[in-house]
Amino acid sequence: MREQPNAEALLEIARDVLKQDILPLLPSDQRYNLLMVANAMAIASRQCQQGHEPEQEELKRWQQGLDSDALIQPCAVEMSQNIRAGLYDSPDGRVQLAKMLVPSVRQRVLESNPKAL
């Protein structure tokens, strides 16, 4: 078992210190940079909470949709090529593409900007 606080808690503590203690001391032209760092830390924390399961589910979904056993990057390349070739232009094709992509997009938004959902 890991020591406490864990990675998520450490990121949250560091982020709070940055925003509450350091941000007010910075000149205005540097505040944006600190806010970007704080946002990156929040995303990393949410990714830690989710673990690797979303990535594994995405890969499985893409492999099934493409009838492939490739890793995620080759699947993304193949999907892009299929889109450009018009393979998903039919109503059934759009449904198939949506089944592969919508859960992935939703997961990414949950990690990067959960308030948007």
Jmol script that loads the backbone (N, CA, C; Angstrom):
load data "model"
ATOM      1  N   MET A   1       0.842  -1.179   0.000  1.00  0.00           N
ATOM      2  CA  MET A   1       0.000   0.000   0.000  1.00  0.00           C
ATOM      3  C   MET A   1       0.884   1.237   0.000  1.00  0.00           C
ATOM      4  N   ARG A   2       0.458   2.244  -0.735  1.00  0.00           N
ATOM      5  CA  ARG A   2       1.220   3.487  -0.818  1.00  0.00           C
ATOM      6  C   ARG A   2       0.996   4.356   0.413  1.00  0.00           C
ATOM      7  N   GLU A   3       1.988   5.194   0.634  1.00  0.00           N
ATOM      8  CA  GLU A   3       1.881   6.166   1.724  1.00  0.00           C
ATOM      9  C   GLU A   3       0.766   7.164   1.431  1.00  0.00           C
ATOM     10  N   GLN A   4       0.231   7.734   2.479  1.00  0.00           N
ATOM     11  CA  GLN A   4      -0.772   8.786   2.343  1.00  0.00           C
ATOM     12  C   GLN A   4      -0.099  10.122   2.623  1.00  0.00           C
ATOM     13  N   PRO A   5      -0.412  11.156   1.930  1.00  0.00           N
ATOM     14  CA  PRO A   5      -1.437  11.251   0.903  1.00  0.00           C
ATOM     15  C   PRO A   5      -0.983  10.585  -0.400  1.00  0.00           C
ATOM     16  N   ASN A   6      -1.964  10.076  -1.160  1.00  0.00           N
ATOM     17  CA  ASN A   6      -1.671   9.401  -2.423  1.00  0.00           C
ATOM     18  C   ASN A   6      -1.469  10.435  -3.538  1.00  0.00           C
ATOM     19  N   ALA A   7      -1.246   9.950  -4.743  1.00  0.00           N
ATOM     20  CA  ALA A   7      -0.933  10.839  -5.869  1.00  0.00           C
ATOM     21  C   ALA A   7      -2.042  11.857  -6.122  1.00  0.00           C
ATOM     22  N   GLU A   8      -3.281  11.416  -6.070  1.00  0.00           N
ATOM     23  CA  GLU A   8      -4.399  12.331  -6.310  1.00  0.00           C
ATOM     24  C   GLU A   8      -4.418  13.445  -5.272  1.00  0.00           C
ATOM     25  N   ALA A   9      -4.254  13.065  -4.011  1.00  0.00           N
ATOM     26  CA  ALA A   9      -4.273  14.058  -2.936  1.00  0.00           C
ATOM     27  C   ALA A   9      -3.078  15.012  -3.045  1.00  0.00           C
ATOM     28  N   LEU A  10      -1.919  14.480  -3.400  1.00  0.00           N
ATOM     29  CA  LEU A  10      -0.741  15.338  -3.557  1.00  0.00           C
ATOM     30  C   LEU A  10      -0.939  16.357  -4.679  1.00  0.00           C
ATOM     31  N   LEU A  11      -1.506  15.901  -5.784  1.00  0.00           N
ATOM     32  CA  LEU A  11      -1.782  16.827  -6.881  1.00  0.00           C
ATOM     33  C   LEU A  11      -2.771  17.908  -6.450  1.00  0.00           C
ATOM     34  N   GLU A  12      -3.793  17.518  -5.703  1.00  0.00           N
ATOM     35  CA  GLU A  12      -4.785  18.483  -5.247  1.00  0.00           C
ATOM     36  C   GLU A  12      -4.167  19.493  -4.273  1.00  0.00           C
ATOM     37  N   ILE A  13      -3.349  19.008  -3.361  1.00  0.00           N
ATOM     38  CA  ILE A  13      -2.677  19.898  -2.406  1.00  0.00           C
ATOM     39  C   ILE A  13      -1.776  20.882  -3.148  1.00  0.00           C
ATOM     40  N   ALA A  14      -0.957  20.371  -4.074  1.00  0.00           N
ATOM     41  CA  ALA A  14      -0.051  21.239  -4.835  1.00  0.00           C
ATOM     42  C   ALA A  14      -0.835  22.251  -5.660  1.00  0.00           C
ATOM     43  N   ARG A  15      -1.916  21.814  -6.248  1.00  0.00           N
ATOM     44  CA  ARG A  15      -2.748  22.709  -7.061  1.00  0.00           C
ATOM     45  C   ARG A  15      -3.356  23.809  -6.201  1.00  0.00           C
ATOM     46  N   ASP A  16      -3.842  23.444  -5.025  1.00  0.00           N
ATOM     47  CA  ASP A  16      -4.409  24.449  -4.116  1.00  0.00           C
ATOM     48  C   ASP A  16      -3.368  25.478  -3.691  1.00  0.00           C
ATOM     49  N   VAL A  17      -2.158  25.015  -3.390  1.00  0.00           N
ATOM     50  CA  VAL A  17      -1.077  25.937  -3.007  1.00  0.00           C
ATOM     51  C   VAL A  17      -0.767  26.891  -4.158  1.00  0.00           C
ATOM     52  N   LEU A  18      -0.678  26.351  -5.355  1.00  0.00           N
ATOM     53  CA  LEU A  18      -0.413  27.203  -6.515  1.00  0.00           C
ATOM     54  C   LEU A  18      -1.482  28.287  -6.673  1.00  0.00           C
ATOM     55  N   LYS A  19      -2.733  27.868  -6.613  1.00  0.00           N
ATOM     56  CA  LYS A  19      -3.822  28.806  -6.879  1.00  0.00           C
ATOM     57  C   LYS A  19      -4.062  29.779  -5.734  1.00  0.00           C
ATOM     58  N   GLN A  20      -3.936  29.304  -4.500  1.00  0.00           N
ATOM     59  CA  GLN A  20      -4.279  30.151  -3.359  1.00  0.00           C
ATOM     60  C   GLN A  20      -3.107  30.986  -2.852  1.00  0.00           C
ATOM     61  N   ASP A  21      -1.907  30.416  -2.874  1.00  0.00           N
ATOM     62  CA  ASP A  21      -0.766  31.094  -2.268  1.00  0.00           C
ATOM     63  C   ASP A  21       0.164  31.762  -3.274  1.00  0.00           C
ATOM     64  N   ILE A  22       0.363  31.130  -4.420  1.00  0.00           N
ATOM     65  CA  ILE A  22       1.353  31.640  -5.372  1.00  0.00           C
ATOM     66  C   ILE A  22       0.717  32.535  -6.431  1.00  0.00           C
ATOM     67  N   LEU A  23      -0.440  32.176  -6.919  1.00  0.00           N
ATOM     68  CA  LEU A  23      -1.101  32.958  -7.963  1.00  0.00           C
ATOM     69  C   LEU A  23      -1.264  34.436  -7.598  1.00  0.00           C
ATOM     70  N   PRO A  24      -1.712  34.759  -6.392  1.00  0.00           N
ATOM     71  CA  PRO A  24      -1.874  36.183  -6.059  1.00  0.00           C
ATOM     72  C   PRO A  24      -0.562  36.975  -6.065  1.00  0.00           C
ATOM     73  N   LEU A  25       0.569  36.284  -5.917  1.00  0.00           N
ATOM     74  CA  LEU A  25       1.870  36.951  -5.877  1.00  0.00           C
ATOM     75  C   LEU A  25       2.474  37.196  -7.253  1.00  0.00           C
ATOM     76  N   LEU A  26       1.938  36.527  -8.266  1.00  0.00           N
ATOM     77  CA  LEU A  26       2.520  36.611  -9.606  1.00  0.00           C
ATOM     78  C   LEU A  26       2.090  37.873 -10.336  1.00  0.00           C
ATOM     79  N   PRO A  27       2.987  38.379 -11.192  1.00  0.00           N
ATOM     80  CA  PRO A  27       2.568  39.468 -12.066  1.00  0.00           C
ATOM     81  C   PRO A  27       1.475  38.965 -13.021  1.00  0.00           C
ATOM     82  N   SER A  28       0.624  39.851 -13.464  1.00  0.00           N
ATOM     83  CA  SER A  28      -0.534  39.443 -14.263  1.00  0.00           C
ATOM     84  C   SER A  28      -0.147  38.686 -15.534  1.00  0.00           C
ATOM     85  N   ASP A  29       1.025  38.995 -16.118  1.00  0.00           N
ATOM     86  CA  ASP A  29       1.412  38.306 -17.356  1.00  0.00           C
ATOM     87  C   ASP A  29       1.845  36.860 -17.114  1.00  0.00           C
ATOM     88  N   GLN A  30       2.021  36.437 -15.864  1.00  0.00           N
ATOM     89  CA  GLN A  30       2.400  35.061 -15.549  1.00  0.00           C
ATOM     90  C   GLN A  30       1.247  34.239 -14.978  1.00  0.00           C
ATOM     91  N   ARG A  31       0.130  34.859 -14.690  1.00  0.00           N
ATOM     92  CA  ARG A  31      -0.998  34.146 -14.073  1.00  0.00           C
ATOM     93  C   ARG A  31      -1.569  33.077 -14.997  1.00  0.00           C
ATOM     94  N   TYR A  32      -1.661  33.367 -16.278  1.00  0.00           N
ATOM     95  CA  TYR A  32      -2.195  32.400 -17.228  1.00  0.00           C
ATOM     96  C   TYR A  32      -1.362  31.121 -17.210  1.00  0.00           C
ATOM     97  N   ASN A  33      -0.041  31.269 -17.185  1.00  0.00           N
ATOM     98  CA  ASN A  33       0.838  30.092 -17.165  1.00  0.00           C
ATOM     99  C   ASN A  33       0.578  29.232 -15.929  1.00  0.00           C
ATOM    100  N   LEU A  34       0.430  29.858 -14.792  1.00  0.00           N
ATOM    101  CA  LEU A  34       0.174  29.099 -13.571  1.00  0.00           C
ATOM    102  C   LEU A  34      -1.192  28.421 -13.632  1.00  0.00           C
ATOM    103  N   LEU A  35      -2.184  29.101 -14.168  1.00  0.00           N
ATOM    104  CA  LEU A  35      -3.509  28.494 -14.291  1.00  0.00           C
ATOM    105  C   LEU A  35      -3.485  27.296 -15.241  1.00  0.00           C
ATOM    106  N   MET A  36      -2.669  27.368 -16.279  1.00  0.00           N
ATOM    107  CA  MET A  36      -2.526  26.232 -17.187  1.00  0.00           C
ATOM    108  C   MET A  36      -1.887  25.042 -16.463  1.00  0.00           C
ATOM    109  N   VAL A  37      -0.891  25.306 -15.640  1.00  0.00           N
ATOM    110  CA  VAL A  37      -0.254  24.242 -14.854  1.00  0.00           C
ATOM    111  C   VAL A  37      -1.269  23.642 -13.884  1.00  0.00           C
ATOM    112  N   ALA A  38      -2.041  24.483 -13.218  1.00  0.00           N
ATOM    113  CA  ALA A  38      -3.051  24.005 -12.279  1.00  0.00           C
ATOM    114  C   ALA A  38      -4.100  23.159 -13.001  1.00  0.00           C
ATOM    115  N   ASN A  39      -4.492  23.575 -14.187  1.00  0.00           N
ATOM    116  CA  ASN A  39      -5.464  22.811 -14.965  1.00  0.00           C
ATOM    117  C   ASN A  39      -4.880  21.453 -15.370  1.00  0.00           C
ATOM    118  N   ALA A  40      -3.626  21.434 -15.782  1.00  0.00           N
ATOM    119  CA  ALA A  40      -2.972  20.173 -16.143  1.00  0.00           C
ATOM    120  C   ALA A  40      -2.923  19.233 -14.934  1.00  0.00           C
ATOM    121  N   MET A  41      -2.695  19.785 -13.767  1.00  0.00           N
ATOM    122  CA  MET A  41      -2.663  18.971 -12.551  1.00  0.00           C
ATOM    123  C   MET A  41      -4.047  18.387 -12.250  1.00  0.00           C
ATOM    124  N   ALA A  42      -5.092  19.172 -12.489  1.00  0.00           N
ATOM    125  CA  ALA A  42      -6.453  18.686 -12.255  1.00  0.00           C
ATOM    126  C   ALA A  42      -6.781  17.548 -13.222  1.00  0.00           C
ATOM    127  N   ILE A  43      -6.380  17.692 -14.474  1.00  0.00           N
ATOM    128  CA  ILE A  43      -6.599  16.627 -15.459  1.00  0.00           C
ATOM    129  C   ILE A  43      -5.848  15.370 -15.042  1.00  0.00           C
ATOM    130  N   ALA A  44      -4.589  15.521 -14.640  1.00  0.00           N
ATOM    131  CA  ALA A  44      -3.788  14.375 -14.204  1.00  0.00           C
ATOM    132  C   ALA A  44      -4.439  13.681 -13.003  1.00  0.00           C
ATOM    133  N   SER A  45      -4.987  14.460 -12.096  1.00  0.00           N
ATOM    134  CA  SER A  45      -5.656  13.892 -10.928  1.00  0.00           C
ATOM    135  C   SER A  45      -6.881  13.083 -11.338  1.00  0.00           C
ATOM    136  N   ARG A  46      -7.675  13.622 -12.257  1.00  0.00           N
ATOM    137  CA  ARG A  46      -8.858  12.886 -12.722  1.00  0.00           C
ATOM    138  C   ARG A  46      -8.446  11.617 -13.470  1.00  0.00           C
ATOM    139  N   GLN A  47      -7.360  11.670 -14.209  1.00  0.00           N
ATOM    140  CA  GLN A  47      -6.874  10.473 -14.892  1.00  0.00           C
ATOM    141  C   GLN A  47      -6.414   9.428 -13.886  1.00  0.00           C
ATOM    142  N   CYS A  48      -5.770   9.865 -12.816  1.00  0.00           N
ATOM    143  CA  CYS A  48      -5.369   8.926 -11.752  1.00  0.00           C
ATOM    144  C   CYS A  48      -6.596   8.253 -11.155  1.00  0.00           C
ATOM    145  N   GLN A  49      -7.652   9.017 -10.936  1.00  0.00           N
ATOM    146  CA  GLN A  49      -8.876   8.456 -10.360  1.00  0.00           C
ATOM    147  C   GLN A  49      -9.482   7.400 -11.277  1.00  0.00           C
ATOM    148  N   GLN A  50      -9.448   7.639 -12.576  1.00  0.00           N
ATOM    149  CA  GLN A  50     -10.050   6.721 -13.539  1.00  0.00           C
ATOM    150  C   GLN A  50      -9.191   5.486 -13.781  1.00  0.00           C
ATOM    151  N   GLY A  51      -7.904   5.597 -13.614  1.00  0.00           N
ATOM    152  CA  GLY A  51      -7.009   4.478 -13.878  1.00  0.00           C
ATOM    153  C   GLY A  51      -6.902   4.213 -15.376  1.00  0.00           C
ATOM    154  N   HIS A  52      -6.532   2.995 -15.738  1.00  0.00           N
ATOM    155  CA  HIS A  52      -6.327   2.635 -17.147  1.00  0.00           C
ATOM    156  C   HIS A  52      -7.568   2.022 -17.795  1.00  0.00           C
ATOM    157  N   GLU A  53      -8.598   1.824 -17.017  1.00  0.00           N
ATOM    158  CA  GLU A  53      -9.798   1.177 -17.551  1.00  0.00           C
ATOM    159  C   GLU A  53     -10.403   1.907 -18.752  1.00  0.00           C
ATOM    160  N   PRO A  54     -10.538   3.243 -18.730  1.00  0.00           N
ATOM    161  CA  PRO A  54     -11.105   3.915 -19.913  1.00  0.00           C
ATOM    162  C   PRO A  54     -10.288   3.686 -21.188  1.00  0.00           C
ATOM    163  N   GLU A  55      -8.971   3.690 -21.073  1.00  0.00           N
ATOM    164  CA  GLU A  55      -8.116   3.432 -22.235  1.00  0.00           C
ATOM    165  C   GLU A  55      -8.311   2.013 -22.753  1.00  0.00           C
ATOM    166  N   GLN A  56      -8.401   1.058 -21.834  1.00  0.00           N
ATOM    167  CA  GLN A  56      -8.588  -0.334 -22.227  1.00  0.00           C
ATOM    168  C   GLN A  56      -9.948  -0.537 -22.892  1.00  0.00           C
ATOM    169  N   GLU A  57     -10.976   0.132 -22.350  1.00  0.00           N
ATOM    170  CA  GLU A  57     -12.312   0.034 -22.949  1.00  0.00           C
ATOM    171  C   GLU A  57     -12.326   0.662 -24.341  1.00  0.00           C
ATOM    172  N   GLU A  58     -11.656   1.798 -24.482  1.00  0.00           N
ATOM    173  CA  GLU A  58     -11.580   2.461 -25.785  1.00  0.00           C
ATOM    174  C   GLU A  58     -10.894   1.555 -26.805  1.00  0.00           C
ATOM    175  N   LEU A  59      -9.782   0.979 -26.419  1.00  0.00           N
ATOM    176  CA  LEU A  59      -9.055   0.095 -27.330  1.00  0.00           C
ATOM    177  C   LEU A  59      -9.937  -1.089 -27.743  1.00  0.00           C
ATOM    178  N   LYS A  60     -10.597  -1.703 -26.791  1.00  0.00           N
ATOM    179  CA  LYS A  60     -11.462  -2.848 -27.091  1.00  0.00           C
ATOM    180  C   LYS A  60     -12.590  -2.436 -28.044  1.00  0.00           C
ATOM    181  N   ARG A  61     -13.204  -1.286 -27.768  1.00  0.00           N
ATOM    182  CA  ARG A  61     -14.294  -0.797 -28.612  1.00  0.00           C
ATOM    183  C   ARG A  61     -13.810  -0.534 -30.032  1.00  0.00           C
ATOM    184  N   TRP A  62     -12.646   0.101 -30.162  1.00  0.00           N
ATOM    185  CA  TRP A  62     -12.096   0.413 -31.483  1.00  0.00           C
ATOM    186  C   TRP A  62     -11.694  -0.868 -32.215  1.00  0.00           C
ATOM    187  N   GLN A  63     -11.086  -1.799 -31.495  1.00  0.00           N
ATOM    188  CA  GLN A  63     -10.692  -3.067 -32.123  1.00  0.00           C
ATOM    189  C   GLN A  63     -11.919  -3.814 -32.642  1.00  0.00           C
ATOM    190  N   GLN A  64     -12.980  -3.836 -31.855  1.00  0.00           N
ATOM    191  CA  GLN A  64     -14.212  -4.515 -32.293  1.00  0.00           C
ATOM    192  C   GLN A  64     -14.821  -3.802 -33.490  1.00  0.00           C
ATOM    193  N   GLY A  65     -14.866  -2.475 -33.440  1.00  0.00           N
ATOM    194  CA  GLY A  65     -15.452  -1.708 -34.525  1.00  0.00           C
ATOM    195  C   GLY A  65     -14.679  -1.806 -35.825  1.00  0.00           C
ATOM    196  N   LEU A  66     -13.374  -1.971 -35.701  1.00  0.00           N
ATOM    197  CA  LEU A  66     -12.508  -2.055 -36.886  1.00  0.00           C
ATOM    198  C   LEU A  66     -12.170  -3.494 -37.252  1.00  0.00           C
ATOM    199  N   ASP A  67     -12.614  -4.437 -36.442  1.00  0.00           N
ATOM    200  CA  ASP A  67     -12.259  -5.848 -36.624  1.00  0.00           C
ATOM    201  C   ASP A  67     -10.738  -5.992 -36.732  1.00  0.00           C
ATOM    202  N   SER A  68     -10.075  -5.508 -35.692  1.00  0.00           N
ATOM    203  CA  SER A  68      -8.615  -5.448 -35.686  1.00  0.00           C
ATOM    204  C   SER A  68      -8.099  -5.848 -34.312  1.00  0.00           C
ATOM    205  N   ASP A  69      -6.844  -6.229 -34.252  1.00  0.00           N
ATOM    206  CA  ASP A  69      -6.216  -6.471 -32.962  1.00  0.00           C
ATOM    207  C   ASP A  69      -5.049  -5.503 -32.743  1.00  0.00           C
ATOM    208  N   ALA A  70      -5.043  -4.409 -33.500  1.00  0.00           N
ATOM    209  CA  ALA A  70      -3.968  -3.421 -33.412  1.00  0.00           C
ATOM    210  C   ALA A  70      -4.071  -2.626 -32.110  1.00  0.00           C
ATOM    211  N   LEU A  71      -2.996  -1.934 -31.789  1.00  0.00           N
ATOM    212  CA  LEU A  71      -2.976  -1.029 -30.651  1.00  0.00           C
ATOM    213  C   LEU A  71      -3.742   0.242 -31.000  1.00  0.00           C
ATOM    214  N   ILE A  72      -3.900   1.126 -30.021  1.00  0.00           N
ATOM    215  CA  ILE A  72      -4.772   2.294 -30.190  1.00  0.00           C
ATOM    216  C   ILE A  72      -4.328   3.222 -31.326  1.00  0.00           C
ATOM    217  N   GLN A  73      -3.043   3.504 -31.438  1.00  0.00           N
ATOM    218  CA  GLN A  73      -2.585   4.432 -32.476  1.00  0.00           C
ATOM    219  C   GLN A  73      -2.835   3.882 -33.885  1.00  0.00           C
ATOM    220  N   PRO A  74      -2.466   2.640 -34.169  1.00  0.00           N
ATOM    221  CA  PRO A  74      -2.813   2.107 -35.492  1.00  0.00           C
ATOM    222  C   PRO A  74      -4.321   2.070 -35.739  1.00  0.00           C
ATOM    223  N   CYS A  75      -5.104   1.802 -34.699  1.00  0.00           N
ATOM    224  CA  CYS A  75      -6.564   1.836 -34.858  1.00  0.00           C
ATOM    225  C   CYS A  75      -7.022   3.245 -35.220  1.00  0.00           C
ATOM    226  N   ALA A  76      -6.452   4.255 -34.575  1.00  0.00           N
ATOM    227  CA  ALA A  76      -6.826   5.644 -34.874  1.00  0.00           C
ATOM    228  C   ALA A  76      -6.474   5.994 -36.316  1.00  0.00           C
ATOM    229  N   VAL A  77      -5.318   5.542 -36.773  1.00  0.00           N
ATOM    230  CA  VAL A  77      -4.910   5.784 -38.160  1.00  0.00           C
ATOM    231  C   VAL A  77      -5.879   5.104 -39.113  1.00  0.00           C
ATOM    232  N   GLU A  78      -6.214   3.854 -38.830  1.00  0.00           N
ATOM    233  CA  GLU A  78      -7.138   3.115 -39.695  1.00  0.00           C
ATOM    234  C   GLU A  78      -8.511   3.781 -39.719  1.00  0.00           C
ATOM    235  N   MET A  79      -8.988   4.203 -38.551  1.00  0.00           N
ATOM    236  CA  MET A  79     -10.281   4.865 -38.483  1.00  0.00           C
ATOM    237  C   MET A  79     -10.266   6.161 -39.290  1.00  0.00           C
ATOM    238  N   SER A  80      -9.202   6.925 -39.178  1.00  0.00           N
ATOM    239  CA  SER A  80      -9.068   8.167 -39.945  1.00  0.00           C
ATOM    240  C   SER A  80      -9.092   7.888 -41.448  1.00  0.00           C
ATOM    241  N   GLN A  81      -8.374   6.868 -41.847  1.00  0.00           N
ATOM    242  CA  GLN A  81      -8.359   6.498 -43.268  1.00  0.00           C
ATOM    243  C   GLN A  81      -9.750   6.061 -43.735  1.00  0.00           C
ATOM    244  N   ASN A  82     -10.440   5.324 -42.901  1.00  0.00           N
ATOM    245  CA  ASN A  82     -11.797   4.888 -43.238  1.00  0.00           C
ATOM    246  C   ASN A  82     -12.751   6.079 -43.360  1.00  0.00           C
ATOM    247  N   ILE A  83     -12.602   7.044 -42.472  1.00  0.00           N
ATOM    248  CA  ILE A  83     -13.445   8.244 -42.539  1.00  0.00           C
ATOM    249  C   ILE A  83     -13.186   8.978 -43.845  1.00  0.00           C
ATOM    250  N   ARG A  84     -11.904   9.184 -44.163  1.00  0.00           N
ATOM    251  CA  ARG A  84     -11.550   9.883 -45.412  1.00  0.00           C
ATOM    252  C   ARG A  84     -12.046   9.127 -46.644  1.00  0.00           C
ATOM    253  N   ALA A  85     -12.056   7.820 -46.569  1.00  0.00           N
ATOM    254  CA  ALA A  85     -12.498   6.996 -47.702  1.00  0.00           C
ATOM    255  C   ALA A  85     -14.021   6.910 -47.791  1.00  0.00           C
ATOM    256  N   GLY A  86     -14.726   7.480 -46.821  1.00  0.00           N
ATOM    257  CA  GLY A  86     -16.180   7.489 -46.861  1.00  0.00           C
ATOM    258  C   GLY A  86     -16.844   6.213 -46.375  1.00  0.00           C
ATOM    259  N   LEU A  87     -16.108   5.379 -45.657  1.00  0.00           N
ATOM    260  CA  LEU A  87     -16.663   4.106 -45.214  1.00  0.00           C
ATOM    261  C   LEU A  87     -17.761   4.241 -44.153  1.00  0.00           C
ATOM    262  N   TYR A  88     -17.859   5.413 -43.537  1.00  0.00           N
ATOM    263  CA  TYR A  88     -18.874   5.622 -42.506  1.00  0.00           C
ATOM    264  C   TYR A  88     -19.944   6.609 -42.971  1.00  0.00           C
ATOM    265  N   ASP A  89     -20.058   6.831 -44.252  1.00  0.00           N
ATOM    266  CA  ASP A  89     -20.997   7.820 -44.772  1.00  0.00           C
ATOM    267  C   ASP A  89     -22.449   7.341 -44.787  1.00  0.00           C
ATOM    268  N   SER A  90     -22.666   6.058 -44.756  1.00  0.00           N
ATOM    269  CA  SER A  90     -24.032   5.542 -44.732  1.00  0.00           C
ATOM    270  C   SER A  90     -24.609   5.709 -43.322  1.00  0.00           C
ATOM    271  N   PRO A  91     -25.930   5.653 -43.188  1.00  0.00           N
ATOM    272  CA  PRO A  91     -26.518   5.739 -41.842  1.00  0.00           C
ATOM    273  C   PRO A  91     -25.972   4.665 -40.886  1.00  0.00           C
ATOM    274  N   ASP A  92     -25.835   3.430 -41.369  1.00  0.00           N
ATOM    275  CA  ASP A  92     -25.273   2.374 -40.517  1.00  0.00           C
ATOM    276  C   ASP A  92     -23.813   2.652 -40.170  1.00  0.00           C
ATOM    277  N   GLY A  93     -23.084   3.199 -41.135  1.00  0.00           N
ATOM    278  CA  GLY A  93     -21.685   3.546 -40.904  1.00  0.00           C
ATOM    279  C   GLY A  93     -21.542   4.627 -39.850  1.00  0.00           C
ATOM    280  N   ARG A  94     -22.443   5.616 -39.905  1.00  0.00           N
ATOM    281  CA  ARG A  94     -22.408   6.691 -38.897  1.00  0.00           C
ATOM    282  C   ARG A  94     -22.683   6.138 -37.497  1.00  0.00           C
ATOM    283  N   VAL A  95     -23.620   5.214 -37.417  1.00  0.00           N
ATOM    284  CA  VAL A  95     -23.928   4.590 -36.124  1.00  0.00           C
ATOM    285  C   VAL A  95     -22.710   3.819 -35.616  1.00  0.00           C
ATOM    286  N   GLN A  96     -22.079   3.067 -36.506  1.00  0.00           N
ATOM    287  CA  GLN A  96     -20.884   2.306 -36.122  1.00  0.00           C
ATOM    288  C   GLN A  96     -19.779   3.246 -35.639  1.00  0.00           C
ATOM    289  N   LEU A  97     -19.552   4.332 -36.357  1.00  0.00           N
ATOM    290  CA  LEU A  97     -18.516   5.298 -35.969  1.00  0.00           C
ATOM    291  C   LEU A  97     -18.864   5.950 -34.635  1.00  0.00           C
ATOM    292  N   ALA A  98     -20.125   6.318 -34.463  1.00  0.00           N
ATOM    293  CA  ALA A  98     -20.543   6.938 -33.201  1.00  0.00           C
ATOM    294  C   ALA A  98     -20.336   5.996 -32.024  1.00  0.00           C
ATOM    295  N   LYS A  99     -20.600   4.702 -32.221  1.00  0.00           N
ATOM    296  CA  LYS A  99     -20.393   3.728 -31.141  1.00  0.00           C
ATOM    297  C   LYS A  99     -18.929   3.662 -30.725  1.00  0.00           C
ATOM    298  N   MET A 100     -18.038   3.897 -31.687  1.00  0.00           N
ATOM    299  CA  MET A 100     -16.605   3.871 -31.361  1.00  0.00           C
ATOM    300  C   MET A 100     -16.152   5.182 -30.733  1.00  0.00           C
ATOM    301  N   LEU A 101     -16.659   6.308 -31.232  1.00  0.00           N
ATOM    302  CA  LEU A 101     -16.096   7.600 -30.846  1.00  0.00           C
ATOM    303  C   LEU A 101     -16.798   8.313 -29.696  1.00  0.00           C
ATOM    304  N   VAL A 102     -18.107   8.238 -29.613  1.00  0.00           N
ATOM    305  CA  VAL A 102     -18.821   9.020 -28.601  1.00  0.00           C
ATOM    306  C   VAL A 102     -18.361   8.691 -27.178  1.00  0.00           C
ATOM    307  N   PRO A 103     -18.232   7.415 -26.797  1.00  0.00           N
ATOM    308  CA  PRO A 103     -17.732   7.150 -25.440  1.00  0.00           C
ATOM    309  C   PRO A 103     -16.310   7.684 -25.210  1.00  0.00           C
ATOM    310  N   SER A 104     -15.488   7.660 -26.241  1.00  0.00           N
ATOM    311  CA  SER A 104     -14.114   8.175 -26.105  1.00  0.00           C
ATOM    312  C   SER A 104     -14.120   9.681 -25.879  1.00  0.00           C
ATOM    313  N   VAL A 105     -14.948  10.375 -26.636  1.00  0.00           N
ATOM    314  CA  VAL A 105     -15.042  11.834 -26.497  1.00  0.00           C
ATOM    315  C   VAL A 105     -15.598  12.183 -25.118  1.00  0.00           C
ATOM    316  N   ARG A 106     -16.626  11.472 -24.704  1.00  0.00           N
ATOM    317  CA  ARG A 106     -17.211  11.729 -23.385  1.00  0.00           C
ATOM    318  C   ARG A 106     -16.165  11.532 -22.278  1.00  0.00           C
ATOM    319  N   GLN A 107     -15.375  10.474 -22.368  1.00  0.00           N
ATOM    320  CA  GLN A 107     -14.349  10.222 -21.366  1.00  0.00           C
ATOM    321  C   GLN A 107     -13.318  11.343 -21.349  1.00  0.00           C
ATOM    322  N   ARG A 108     -12.934  11.803 -22.523  1.00  0.00           N
ATOM    323  CA  ARG A 108     -11.939  12.881 -22.593  1.00  0.00           C
ATOM    324  C   ARG A 108     -12.474  14.167 -21.986  1.00  0.00           C
ATOM    325  N   VAL A 109     -13.743  14.451 -22.228  1.00  0.00           N
ATOM    326  CA  VAL A 109     -14.346  15.654 -21.637  1.00  0.00           C
ATOM    327  C   VAL A 109     -14.459  15.494 -20.127  1.00  0.00           C
ATOM    328  N   LEU A 110     -14.810  14.297 -19.665  1.00  0.00           N
ATOM    329  CA  LEU A 110     -14.858  14.056 -18.215  1.00  0.00           C
ATOM    330  C   LEU A 110     -13.520  14.339 -17.554  1.00  0.00           C
ATOM    331  N   GLU A 111     -12.441  14.027 -18.251  1.00  0.00           N
ATOM    332  CA  GLU A 111     -11.116  14.252 -17.680  1.00  0.00           C
ATOM    333  C   GLU A 111     -10.662  15.705 -17.833  1.00  0.00           C
ATOM    334  N   SER A 112     -10.935  16.301 -18.974  1.00  0.00           N
ATOM    335  CA  SER A 112     -10.380  17.637 -19.229  1.00  0.00           C
ATOM    336  C   SER A 112     -11.279  18.768 -18.750  1.00  0.00           C
ATOM    337  N   ASN A 113     -12.608  18.574 -18.805  1.00  0.00           N
ATOM    338  CA  ASN A 113     -13.519  19.647 -18.423  1.00  0.00           C
ATOM    339  C   ASN A 113     -14.855  19.054 -17.980  1.00  0.00           C
ATOM    340  N   PRO A 114     -14.889  18.421 -16.809  1.00  0.00           N
ATOM    341  CA  PRO A 114     -16.101  17.713 -16.395  1.00  0.00           C
ATOM    342  C   PRO A 114     -17.318  18.623 -16.238  1.00  0.00           C
ATOM    343  N   LYS A 115     -17.115  19.903 -15.984  1.00  0.00           N
ATOM    344  CA  LYS A 115     -18.245  20.818 -15.841  1.00  0.00           C
ATOM    345  C   LYS A 115     -18.995  20.989 -17.158  1.00  0.00           C
ATOM    346  N   ALA A 116     -18.339  20.703 -18.281  1.00  0.00           N
ATOM    347  CA  ALA A 116     -18.991  20.841 -19.585  1.00  0.00           C
ATOM    348  C   ALA A 116     -20.100  19.810 -19.763  1.00  0.00           C
ATOM    349  N   LEU A 117     -20.022  18.719 -19.056  1.00  0.00           N
ATOM    350  CA  LEU A 117     -21.065  17.695 -19.150  1.00  0.00           C
ATOM    351  C   LEU A 117     -22.122  17.957 -18.128  1.00  0.00           C
TER     352      LEU A 117
END
end "model"
wireframe off; spacefill off
backbone 0.3
color backbone group
